[in-house]
């Protein structure tokens, strides 16, 4: 007992010391109390400030991103550069938006969530949303699914007011095209993840944009240099307007029109109709909304006679004063009979082959050059291989597998070979620009840069002869409909019968018109095509190219020439074709002036 008492006794002083220590701890000296109160106050402010900030961020953007959220955010916030026209006008840009996501593991009443979400976002499919919100058996974690991408501010506010647990928002970007249908086939479109799926948008991704974003080297859109196209938005609107009027007036199934700078290869405007709005690109999947200038391939009809005459002149076997016998109006070749459309039944000069669109004269020229020479020339002009431009979409030409003399005869006047109209335009551009083939480009370029990569395919003398012949055709031949006064236009029509069920159908036509201006020093090539235009009373029932594609091309030239700074020539150009004058070419003294 004594030992137990001795062991308990020392505990008394320890308890006393503890009480004294506690009293001293809470005994505040007046001179130290203000500092301690201030420190405690700051601590409270910091804690509650952090909590308030956290609550505010959660209310706006939801819970902190998980690994799945981070992956989604990386995909959804990839920056894309602006796309602008040659004058700096915006064609495509990004705007900030948000997307709403769901964490199925945190949603307790999925039926209620589906009912509430579809009430404020009626475009959602209730059945699909319910499937999304139903987690697969055995799946761990809260999960992550998109509910809807690219919400408007009003939609975000309405979803936020629902207060559904497991529903949150992530910052996103939406690609917008402020000019709607304008240049749709050139710009293409992006998907919901901001990845280019067609046109220039897809081309931009091929230049390494996705790699830059993935590497975190793009912090904001301003870090990316705008992509400047060769298009002139003013001309683009004008061309689309005139083409739409023409398609409606001539009751055509479809059509396309373009302007090409023959000195640089820049595409100044390109429209294919029916077209689509890249802001809502689902219509782009329709088969009738292809880019007819680049993806469609067609027999180009008599516009191919420009290639045939250029080939004949450049071969050295013919000159501008060569003559061809077309008497009888029929060329018999084996079992085949080649007929004239508007036969003259006489011997005609080379320029008359063009102005009268003589099939027989063209065929005789091509036969004179020969099958190997003909094939080699068309390959040199880029007409037997697929045309590659910045646009990912293109089509390979359709050429004869076995190329014989009858193929050369029909191809000489534009049948038996199908090419993209943009290909044919590039070849005609080379014919009129002095003889240099330049691959068309949809990016703004300088003449010096482009010419460094140009390929000479014709002599300057051949080019001058062809400019003279094309101008003569506008003055007194089939190109009169596009001969806009004061712009010294030259051109060629082309009418091809469509192949239906393996046979040519004379009632279903594909018409083309190509015109360049001014022919003494060409700057622009204007091209219009129409699919199955109809004959009208004003045309006497004819549906050939001069009466529809030619008319539309003339209206385009008249409207856009001032926009593009193409000056009118109120006085006839002085000696526009000096070599032709020296050779005393057919009717050369009648050319010049308005």
C-alpha positions as CSV (number, residue, x, y, z in Angstrom):
1,X,0.0,0.0,0.0
2,X,2.8,2.4,0.9
3,X,4.5,1.7,-2.5
4,X,1.2,2.4,-4.3
5,X,0.8,5.7,-2.5
6,X,4.4,6.7,-3.3
7,X,3.8,6.0,-7.0
8,X,0.5,8.2,-7.1
9,X,1.8,11.2,-5.2
10,X,4.1,12.6,-7.9
11,X,1.2,12.8,-10.3
12,X,-0.1,15.9,-8.4
13,X,2.6,18.2,-9.5
14,X,2.3,17.1,-13.2
15,X,-1.4,18.0,-13.2
16,X,-0.7,21.3,-11.6
17,X,1.9,22.1,-14.2
18,X,-0.5,21.1,-17.1
19,X,-3.1,23.5,-15.7
20,X,-0.6,26.3,-15.5
21,X,0.6,25.6,-19.0
22,X,-3.0,25.8,-20.4
23,X,-3.6,29.0,-18.5
24,X,-0.5,30.6,-19.8
25,X,-1.3,29.5,-23.4
26,X,-4.6,31.3,-23.4
27,X,-3.5,34.3,-21.4
28,X,-3.0,36.9,-24.2
29,X,-0.9,39.9,-23.6
30,X,-2.6,43.0,-24.9
31,X,0.4,44.0,-27.0
32,X,0.3,40.5,-28.8
33,X,-3.5,40.0,-29.2
34,X,-3.9,42.2,-32.4
35,X,-1.3,40.3,-34.3
36,X,-2.8,36.9,-33.4
37,X,-6.4,38.0,-34.3
38,X,-5.1,39.3,-37.6
39,X,-3.4,36.0,-38.4
40,X,-6.5,34.0,-37.5
41,X,-8.6,36.3,-39.6
42,X,-6.4,35.9,-42.6
43,X,-6.4,32.2,-42.2
44,X,-10.3,32.2,-42.2
45,X,-10.3,34.5,-45.3
46,X,-7.9,32.2,-47.2
47,X,-9.9,29.1,-46.3
48,X,-13.3,30.5,-47.2
49,X,-11.9,32.2,-50.3
50,X,-10.5,28.9,-51.6
51,X,-13.8,27.2,-50.8
52,X,-15.8,29.9,-52.6
53,X,-13.5,29.9,-55.6
54,X,-13.8,26.1,-55.8
55,X,-17.6,26.3,-55.6
56,X,-17.8,28.9,-58.3
57,X,-15.5,27.0,-60.7
58,X,-17.5,23.8,-60.0
59,X,-20.8,25.7,-60.7
60,X,-19.4,26.9,-64.0
61,X,-17.3,24.1,-65.3
62,X,-18.2,21.1,-63.1
63,X,-15.8,18.9,-61.1
64,X,-12.1,19.0,-61.7
65,X,-11.1,17.1,-64.8
66,X,-10.3,13.5,-64.5
67,X,-7.9,11.7,-66.8
68,X,-10.9,11.0,-69.2
69,X,-11.9,14.7,-68.9
70,X,-8.4,15.8,-69.8
71,X,-8.3,13.6,-72.9
72,X,-11.7,15.0,-74.0
73,X,-10.6,18.5,-73.3
74,X,-7.4,18.1,-75.3
75,X,-9.5,16.8,-78.3
76,X,-12.2,19.4,-78.0
77,X,-10.0,22.5,-77.6
78,X,-7.6,22.0,-80.5
79,X,-7.0,25.4,-82.0
80,X,-7.3,26.0,-85.8
81,X,-6.0,29.0,-87.7
82,X,-8.3,31.5,-89.4
83,X,-8.9,31.1,-93.1
84,X,-9.0,34.4,-95.0
85,X,-9.4,35.4,-98.6
86,X,-6.8,37.2,-100.6
87,X,-7.9,40.5,-99.2
88,X,-8.0,39.4,-95.5
89,X,-11.7,38.8,-95.3
90,X,-12.6,36.0,-92.8
91,X,-13.8,32.8,-94.4
92,X,-13.5,30.5,-91.4
93,X,-12.7,31.1,-87.7
94,X,-13.1,29.6,-84.2
95,X,-15.4,30.9,-81.5
96,X,-15.3,29.9,-77.9
97,X,-18.1,27.7,-76.6
98,X,-18.7,24.9,-74.1
99,X,-19.8,21.3,-74.4
100,X,-21.8,19.4,-71.8
101,X,-20.7,16.0,-70.6
102,X,-22.0,13.3,-68.2
103,X,-20.4,11.0,-65.6
104,X,-22.8,8.0,-65.7
105,X,-21.4,6.7,-62.4
106,X,-22.5,9.9,-60.6
107,X,-26.0,10.1,-62.0
108,X,-28.4,8.4,-59.6
109,X,-31.7,8.7,-61.6
110,X,-30.9,8.3,-65.2
111,X,-34.5,8.4,-66.4
112,X,-35.0,11.8,-64.7
113,X,-31.7,13.0,-66.2
114,X,-32.7,12.0,-69.7
115,X,-36.2,13.6,-69.3
116,X,-34.7,16.9,-68.0
117,X,-31.9,17.1,-70.6
118,X,-34.1,16.3,-73.6
119,X,-36.6,19.0,-72.4
120,X,-34.0,21.8,-72.7
121,X,-32.0,20.1,-75.6
122,X,-34.8,18.7,-77.7
123,X,-32.4,17.8,-80.5
124,X,-31.1,15.0,-78.3
125,X,-32.3,11.5,-79.0
126,X,-33.7,10.2,-75.7
127,X,-33.0,6.5,-76.4
128,X,-29.4,7.2,-77.4
129,X,-28.8,9.4,-74.4
130,X,-30.2,6.8,-72.0
131,X,-27.8,4.2,-73.6
132,X,-24.9,6.6,-73.1
133,X,-25.8,7.1,-69.4
134,X,-26.1,3.4,-68.7
135,X,-22.7,2.1,-67.6
136,X,-21.5,-1.2,-68.9
137,X,-21.3,-4.0,-66.3
138,X,-17.9,-4.2,-64.6
139,X,-16.8,-0.8,-65.7
140,X,-15.0,1.0,-62.9
141,X,-15.0,4.7,-62.2
142,X,-17.6,7.4,-62.9
143,X,-17.1,7.3,-66.6
144,X,-17.3,10.1,-69.2
145,X,-19.6,10.6,-72.2
146,X,-20.4,13.7,-74.3
147,X,-24.0,14.8,-74.0
148,X,-23.9,17.6,-76.5
149,X,-21.0,19.5,-78.1
150,X,-20.9,23.2,-78.8
151,X,-23.7,24.7,-76.7
152,X,-25.0,28.2,-77.0
153,X,-24.9,30.4,-73.9
154,X,-28.6,30.0,-73.5
155,X,-28.4,26.2,-73.7
156,X,-25.6,26.2,-71.2
157,X,-27.6,28.3,-68.7
158,X,-30.7,26.0,-69.1
159,X,-28.7,22.9,-68.5
160,X,-26.9,24.5,-65.5
161,X,-30.2,25.4,-63.9
162,X,-31.3,21.7,-64.0
163,X,-28.7,21.0,-61.3
164,X,-28.2,17.3,-62.3
165,X,-25.4,15.7,-60.4
166,X,-22.8,14.1,-62.7
167,X,-23.5,16.7,-65.5
168,X,-20.7,19.2,-66.2
169,X,-19.2,21.5,-68.8
170,X,-15.9,21.7,-70.6
171,X,-14.6,24.7,-72.6
172,X,-14.7,24.0,-76.4
173,X,-14.3,25.7,-79.7
174,X,-16.7,25.8,-82.6
175,X,-15.6,26.3,-86.2
176,X,-17.8,28.9,-88.0
177,X,-18.0,30.0,-91.5
178,X,-19.5,33.6,-91.5
179,X,-20.2,33.6,-95.2
180,X,-22.4,30.5,-95.3
181,X,-22.5,28.8,-98.7
182,X,-19.7,31.0,-100.1
183,X,-16.7,28.9,-101.1
184,X,-18.1,25.8,-99.4
185,X,-16.4,23.3,-101.7
186,X,-13.1,25.0,-101.2
187,X,-13.2,25.4,-97.5
188,X,-14.6,22.0,-96.7
189,X,-15.6,21.4,-93.1
190,X,-14.4,20.0,-89.7
191,X,-16.0,17.5,-87.4
192,X,-17.0,18.0,-83.8
193,X,-13.5,17.4,-82.6
194,X,-12.1,20.2,-84.8
195,X,-10.5,17.8,-87.3
196,X,-10.6,18.8,-91.0
197,X,-12.7,16.3,-93.0
198,X,-12.6,18.0,-96.4
199,X,-11.3,20.8,-98.5
200,X,-8.8,23.3,-97.2
201,X,-9.7,22.4,-93.6
202,X,-8.3,18.9,-94.3
203,X,-5.3,20.3,-96.1
204,X,-4.5,22.4,-93.1
205,X,-4.3,19.3,-90.9
206,X,-2.0,17.7,-93.3
207,X,0.5,20.5,-92.7
208,X,1.1,19.4,-89.1
209,X,-1.6,21.3,-87.2
210,X,-2.7,18.3,-85.1
211,X,0.9,17.6,-84.1
212,X,1.4,21.2,-82.9
213,X,-1.8,21.0,-80.8
214,X,-0.9,17.6,-79.4
215,X,2.6,18.8,-78.4
216,X,1.0,21.8,-76.6
217,X,2.8,24.3,-78.8
218,X,-0.4,26.2,-79.5
219,X,-1.7,28.1,-76.4
220,X,-4.1,30.3,-78.3
221,X,-5.5,30.9,-81.7
222,X,-3.3,34.0,-82.2
223,X,-0.3,31.7,-82.1
224,X,-1.4,30.4,-85.6
225,X,-0.8,32.4,-88.7
226,X,-4.0,32.7,-90.8
227,X,-4.2,30.7,-94.0
228,X,-4.6,33.1,-96.9
229,X,-6.4,31.7,-99.9
230,X,-6.3,32.9,-103.5
231,X,-10.1,33.4,-103.5
232,X,-11.6,36.9,-103.7
233,X,-14.8,36.8,-101.6
234,X,-16.4,39.6,-103.7
235,X,-15.9,37.7,-106.9
236,X,-17.0,34.4,-105.2
237,X,-20.4,36.0,-104.3
238,X,-20.8,37.4,-107.7
239,X,-20.0,34.1,-109.5
240,X,-22.4,32.1,-107.2
241,X,-25.2,34.6,-107.8
242,X,-24.8,34.5,-111.6
243,X,-24.5,30.7,-111.7
244,X,-27.6,30.3,-109.5
245,X,-29.6,32.5,-111.8
246,X,-28.3,30.6,-114.9
247,X,-29.1,27.2,-113.5
248,X,-32.6,28.3,-112.6
249,X,-33.2,30.1,-116.0
250,X,-31.9,27.2,-118.1
251,X,-33.5,24.5,-115.9
252,X,-30.2,22.7,-115.5
253,X,-29.6,19.9,-113.0
254,X,-26.4,21.4,-111.8
255,X,-23.6,23.7,-112.7
256,X,-20.2,25.1,-111.8
257,X,-18.2,28.2,-112.6
258,X,-14.7,29.4,-111.8
259,X,-12.1,32.2,-112.4
260,X,-8.5,31.3,-112.9
261,X,-5.6,33.7,-112.9
262,X,-3.6,32.3,-115.9
263,X,-0.4,34.1,-114.9
264,X,-0.2,32.7,-111.4
265,X,-2.5,29.7,-111.4
266,X,-4.5,31.2,-108.5
267,X,-8.1,30.2,-108.3
268,X,-9.9,33.5,-107.8
269,X,-13.4,32.0,-107.5
270,X,-14.9,28.6,-107.7
271,X,-18.6,27.6,-107.2
272,X,-20.2,24.2,-107.7
273,X,-24.0,23.9,-107.3
274,X,-25.9,22.5,-105.6
275,X,-23.6,23.4,-102.7
276,X,-23.9,23.2,-98.9
277,X,-23.4,25.3,-95.8
278,X,-20.2,24.3,-94.0
279,X,-21.8,25.4,-90.7
280,X,-24.1,22.4,-91.2
281,X,-22.1,20.1,-93.4
282,X,-24.4,17.1,-93.4
283,X,-25.7,18.0,-96.8
284,X,-22.2,17.8,-98.2
285,X,-22.5,14.0,-98.2
286,X,-25.3,14.1,-100.8
287,X,-24.0,12.7,-104.2
288,X,-25.2,15.7,-106.1
289,X,-23.1,18.1,-104.0
290,X,-19.7,17.1,-105.3
291,X,-17.2,19.7,-106.4
292,X,-17.9,19.4,-110.1
293,X,-14.8,21.4,-111.0
294,X,-12.3,19.1,-109.2
295,X,-14.0,15.8,-108.4
296,X,-16.3,15.3,-111.4
297,X,-14.8,14.1,-114.7
298,X,-16.6,14.9,-118.0
299,X,-16.2,14.8,-121.7
300,X,-15.5,18.4,-122.4
301,X,-16.8,18.5,-126.0
302,X,-15.5,21.1,-128.4
303,X,-13.4,23.0,-125.8
304,X,-10.9,20.2,-126.4
305,X,-10.4,21.6,-129.9
306,X,-8.3,24.3,-128.3
307,X,-5.9,21.4,-127.3
308,X,-6.0,19.9,-130.8
309,X,-5.2,23.2,-132.6
310,X,-2.5,24.0,-130.1
311,X,-1.0,20.6,-130.6
312,X,-1.1,20.9,-134.4
313,X,0.5,24.3,-134.4
314,X,3.2,23.4,-131.9
315,X,4.1,20.2,-133.8
316,X,5.3,22.3,-136.8
317,X,3.3,20.2,-139.2
318,X,0.7,22.9,-139.5
319,X,0.5,26.6,-139.4
320,X,-2.2,29.2,-139.0
321,X,-2.8,29.2,-142.8
322,X,-3.2,25.4,-143.2
323,X,-6.4,24.3,-144.8
324,X,-8.6,21.2,-144.3
325,X,-11.1,19.7,-146.7
326,X,-14.5,19.2,-145.0
327,X,-16.6,18.7,-148.2
328,X,-19.3,16.1,-147.9
329,X,-19.7,16.7,-144.1
330,X,-18.7,13.1,-143.2
331,X,-15.3,11.5,-142.4
332,X,-15.5,7.7,-142.8
333,X,-13.0,5.8,-140.7
334,X,-13.6,2.0,-140.9
335,X,-17.1,1.5,-139.7
336,X,-17.2,4.9,-137.9
337,X,-18.7,8.0,-139.4
338,X,-17.6,11.4,-138.1
339,X,-20.2,14.1,-138.8
340,X,-20.0,17.9,-138.7
341,X,-22.4,19.8,-136.4
342,X,-22.5,23.0,-138.5
343,X,-20.8,21.8,-141.7
344,X,-19.4,24.3,-144.3
345,X,-19.0,21.7,-147.0
346,X,-15.8,23.3,-148.3
347,X,-12.1,23.7,-147.7
348,X,-11.6,25.7,-144.5
349,X,-8.6,27.4,-142.8
350,X,-7.3,26.4,-139.4
351,X,-9.0,29.4,-137.7
352,X,-12.3,28.4,-139.4
353,X,-11.9,24.9,-137.9
354,X,-12.2,26.6,-134.6
355,X,-14.9,29.2,-135.4
356,X,-17.1,26.6,-137.1
357,X,-16.2,24.0,-134.6
358,X,-15.3,21.5,-137.3
359,X,-15.1,17.9,-136.1
360,X,-13.6,16.7,-139.4
361,X,-10.9,19.5,-139.4
362,X,-10.0,18.7,-135.8
363,X,-9.8,14.9,-136.6
364,X,-7.6,15.5,-139.6
365,X,-5.2,17.6,-137.5
366,X,-4.9,15.0,-134.8
367,X,-4.3,12.2,-137.4
368,X,-1.6,14.3,-139.0
369,X,0.2,14.5,-135.6
370,X,-0.3,10.8,-135.0
371,X,-1.5,8.7,-132.1
372,X,1.9,8.7,-130.2
373,X,2.3,12.5,-130.6
374,X,-1.4,13.1,-129.6
375,X,-1.0,11.0,-126.4
376,X,2.3,12.7,-125.5
377,X,0.9,16.1,-126.0
378,X,-2.1,15.5,-123.8
379,X,0.2,14.1,-121.1
380,X,2.4,17.1,-121.3
381,X,-0.7,19.3,-120.8
382,X,-1.5,17.4,-117.6
383,X,-4.7,15.8,-119.1
384,X,-4.0,12.1,-118.7
385,X,-3.0,12.1,-115.0
386,X,-4.8,13.1,-111.8
387,X,-4.5,16.8,-111.0
388,X,-3.2,17.4,-107.5
389,X,-3.9,20.7,-105.7
390,X,-4.3,21.7,-102.0
391,X,-7.8,20.2,-102.1
392,X,-7.5,16.5,-101.0
393,X,-10.5,15.7,-103.2
394,X,-9.7,15.0,-106.9
395,X,-10.6,12.5,-109.6
396,X,-8.4,10.7,-112.1
397,X,-9.2,11.3,-115.8
398,X,-10.8,8.5,-117.8
399,X,-8.6,7.7,-120.8
400,X,-8.8,4.9,-123.3
401,X,-7.1,1.7,-122.2
402,X,-6.2,0.9,-125.8
403,X,-5.6,4.1,-127.7
404,X,-6.0,3.7,-131.4
405,X,-6.6,6.1,-134.3
406,X,-10.3,6.2,-133.8
407,X,-9.7,7.3,-130.2
408,X,-7.4,10.1,-131.5
409,X,-10.1,11.1,-133.9
410,X,-12.9,11.4,-131.3
411,X,-10.6,12.9,-128.6
412,X,-9.6,15.6,-131.1
413,X,-13.1,17.1,-130.7
414,X,-13.7,16.2,-127.1
415,X,-15.2,12.8,-126.9
416,X,-13.7,9.6,-125.6
417,X,-11.7,11.2,-122.8
418,X,-13.1,12.6,-119.5
419,X,-11.2,15.0,-117.4
420,X,-11.9,17.3,-114.4
421,X,-12.9,20.8,-115.7
422,X,-10.1,22.3,-113.5
423,X,-7.6,20.2,-115.4
424,X,-8.9,21.5,-118.7
425,X,-8.9,25.0,-117.4
426,X,-5.2,24.7,-116.4
427,X,-4.4,23.4,-119.9
428,X,-6.3,26.3,-121.6
429,X,-4.5,28.7,-119.2
430,X,-1.2,27.5,-120.5
431,X,-2.4,27.9,-124.1
432,X,-3.2,31.6,-123.6
433,X,-0.6,32.7,-121.0
434,X,2.4,32.3,-123.3
435,X,2.8,28.5,-123.1
436,X,3.5,27.8,-119.4
437,X,1.6,25.1,-117.6
438,X,0.9,26.2,-114.0
439,X,-0.7,23.8,-111.5
440,X,-3.8,25.6,-110.1
441,X,-3.5,26.7,-106.5
442,X,-6.0,27.8,-103.8
443,X,-3.4,29.7,-101.8
444,X,-2.4,33.2,-102.5
445,X,0.8,33.3,-104.5
446,X,3.0,35.7,-106.3
447,X,3.7,35.5,-110.0
448,X,7.4,35.1,-109.4
449,X,7.0,32.2,-107.0
450,X,4.6,30.4,-109.3
451,X,6.6,31.0,-112.5
452,X,9.6,29.4,-110.9
453,X,7.7,26.1,-110.9
454,X,5.9,26.5,-114.2
455,X,6.5,24.1,-117.1
456,X,6.8,25.3,-120.6
457,X,4.5,23.2,-122.8
458,X,4.0,25.5,-125.8
459,X,6.0,28.0,-127.7
460,X,5.1,31.7,-127.3
461,X,4.3,31.8,-131.1
462,X,1.8,29.0,-130.7
463,X,0.2,30.8,-127.7
464,X,-0.2,34.0,-129.8
465,X,-1.8,32.1,-132.6
466,X,-4.3,30.5,-130.2
467,X,-5.1,33.8,-128.6
468,X,-5.8,35.2,-132.0
469,X,-8.0,32.2,-133.0
470,X,-10.0,32.4,-129.7
471,X,-10.5,36.1,-130.1
472,X,-11.7,35.5,-133.7
473,X,-14.2,33.0,-132.3
474,X,-15.6,35.6,-130.0
475,X,-15.8,38.2,-132.8
476,X,-17.5,36.0,-135.4
477,X,-17.9,32.4,-134.0
478,X,-19.6,30.5,-131.3
479,X,-18.2,32.6,-128.4
480,X,-20.2,35.7,-129.3
481,X,-22.4,35.3,-126.3
482,X,-19.5,36.0,-123.9
483,X,-18.0,38.8,-126.0
484,X,-18.5,41.5,-123.4
485,X,-17.7,44.9,-125.0
486,X,-14.4,46.6,-124.2
487,X,-12.8,43.5,-122.6
488,X,-11.4,41.9,-125.7
489,X,-12.7,38.5,-124.8
490,X,-11.8,35.2,-126.6
491,X,-13.2,31.7,-125.9
492,X,-14.6,28.4,-127.0
493,X,-17.9,26.5,-126.5
494,X,-18.1,22.8,-125.8
495,X,-21.2,20.6,-126.0
496,X,-21.0,16.9,-125.2
497,X,-23.8,14.3,-125.2
498,X,-23.9,12.4,-121.9
499,X,-23.4,8.7,-121.9
500,X,-26.5,7.0,-120.6
501,X,-26.6,3.2,-120.4
502,X,-23.4,3.0,-122.5
503,X,-24.8,5.1,-125.4
504,X,-24.6,8.8,-126.1
505,X,-28.0,10.6,-125.5
506,X,-28.4,13.6,-127.7
507,X,-31.1,15.0,-125.5
508,X,-29.0,15.1,-122.3
509,X,-26.1,17.5,-122.8
510,X,-23.2,18.7,-120.8
511,X,-22.1,22.2,-121.8
512,X,-18.9,24.1,-121.3
513,X,-17.7,27.6,-122.0
514,X,-14.2,28.9,-121.5
515,X,-13.3,32.5,-122.1
516,X,-10.1,34.5,-121.4
517,X,-9.6,38.3,-121.2
518,X,-8.1,40.4,-122.5
519,X,-6.8,38.3,-125.4
520,X,-3.9,40.7,-126.2
521,X,-2.5,40.0,-122.7
522,X,-4.7,37.5,-120.9
523,X,-5.1,37.8,-117.1
524,X,-8.1,35.7,-116.2
525,X,-9.8,32.5,-117.6
526,X,-13.5,32.2,-116.9
527,X,-15.1,28.7,-117.0
528,X,-18.8,27.7,-116.8
529,X,-20.2,24.2,-117.0
530,X,-23.9,23.1,-117.0
531,X,-25.4,19.7,-116.5
532,X,-28.4,19.0,-118.7
533,X,-29.6,22.6,-119.5
534,X,-32.8,22.8,-121.4
535,X,-33.6,24.6,-124.7
536,X,-35.7,27.7,-124.4
537,X,-37.8,29.7,-126.8
538,X,-35.2,32.4,-126.8
539,X,-32.6,29.9,-128.1
540,X,-34.9,28.4,-130.6
541,X,-35.0,25.2,-128.5
542,X,-31.2,24.7,-128.7
543,X,-29.5,23.7,-125.5
544,X,-25.9,23.9,-126.8
545,X,-23.2,25.7,-124.8
546,X,-23.4,29.1,-126.5
547,X,-27.0,29.5,-125.4
548,X,-26.5,28.7,-121.7
549,X,-22.9,28.3,-120.4
550,X,-21.8,31.1,-122.8
551,X,-24.5,33.4,-121.6
552,X,-23.7,32.9,-117.9
553,X,-19.9,33.3,-118.6
554,X,-20.6,36.7,-120.3
555,X,-22.6,37.9,-117.3
556,X,-19.9,36.8,-114.9
557,X,-17.2,38.6,-116.9
558,X,-19.4,41.8,-117.1
559,X,-20.0,41.7,-113.3
560,X,-16.6,40.7,-111.9
561,X,-14.2,42.5,-114.3
562,X,-14.5,45.8,-112.4
563,X,-14.2,44.0,-109.1
564,X,-10.9,42.3,-110.2
565,X,-9.5,45.6,-111.5
566,X,-9.6,44.4,-115.1
567,X,-9.7,47.7,-117.1
568,X,-12.0,48.2,-120.1
569,X,-10.3,48.9,-123.4
570,X,-12.3,51.7,-125.0
571,X,-9.9,51.8,-127.9
572,X,-8.8,48.8,-129.9
573,X,-5.5,47.4,-128.7
574,X,-2.6,48.3,-131.1
575,X,-1.4,45.3,-133.0
576,X,-2.5,42.7,-130.5
577,X,-1.3,39.8,-132.7
578,X,1.8,41.0,-134.5
579,X,3.0,37.6,-135.7
580,X,-0.5,36.8,-137.1
581,X,-0.4,40.1,-139.0
582,X,3.0,39.2,-140.4
583,X,1.6,35.8,-141.5
584,X,-1.5,37.4,-142.9
585,X,-3.7,35.0,-141.0
586,X,-7.4,34.6,-141.8
587,X,-9.4,37.7,-140.9
588,X,-6.7,39.0,-138.7
589,X,-7.3,42.6,-139.8
590,X,-10.9,42.4,-138.5
591,X,-9.8,41.8,-134.9
592,X,-9.2,44.4,-132.2
593,X,-11.4,46.8,-130.3
594,X,-14.7,46.3,-128.6
